[in-house]
């Protein structure tokens, strides 16, 4: 499947905690990609790459939301 032009993709605005944008920028630079591409990569690793329809994503959300390690700098904040 060919990549869709960016104006056809879903867009969201997020508020990031202090310091997170800097951490994303550092990681993006280390991985030779934009901050946007870094965010997409992290989300795809966390939730799994799915088709544009999102099919199958609902089954992945409970497992992925319990593993917040990538979003909290290596420290899991999962409550038992």
N, C-alpha and C positions, 0 to 999 in steps of 0.2 A: 504494500500500500504506500503510495507516495505521500510525502508530508504535505499537509494543508498549508496554504498561505497563512501567515500569522493573524491577519484580520479575521479569519474564519475560525480560529481556535477560541476555546473558552478562556475568559480572563477573569481574574479575581484580584481584589486589593486586600492585603493583610496588614495588621499592625504587629510588628515584631518587638519582642522584649529588648531592652537595652543590651547592646553588644552582639545580638544575634546576626544583624546585617553584616557587621564586620567579620564575624566568624564565617558566614556564608561567602563573603568576598574573598577571604583568605583561601578557603577551600576551592572556590571557583578558579582562582588564579593558579593554584597548585595543580588543578585538573585541566588547565588550559581551556576553560569555557566561561561563558557569561554567568552572572549570578542567577539569572532566570533558568539557564540550563542546569545549573547546580541544584536549584530547588526542585526542578522536575526530576532530576536523577535521584535525589534523596527520596522524594515521594514515590517514585517508581520502585526503588529498592524496598521501601517500607511497606507499600501496599501491593507490590507486584505490577508488572507491566500488563495492561489489559488493552483490549481493542478500544477504539474511540467511543463505542457504545457504552462502555463501562460494564459490560456483561461479565458476571462472575465476581465483581468487586464487592457486592454485599456479603458474600461468604467470607471474604478476606478481612473485612473491617474489624470484627471482634478480636481476632488474633493480632492484627497489626496495631490496634489501639492499645493493647496491653503491653506492647514493646515500644516504649518511648525513648529508648536509649539514644537513638540517632538525633532526636530533637532536644535532648537535655545534656549534650556534651559528654556522653559516655556514662552518665549516672542514671540508672533506671529509677523511675518514680512510681513504679507499679505497686499498688496497695494490695496485700493478700486478701 
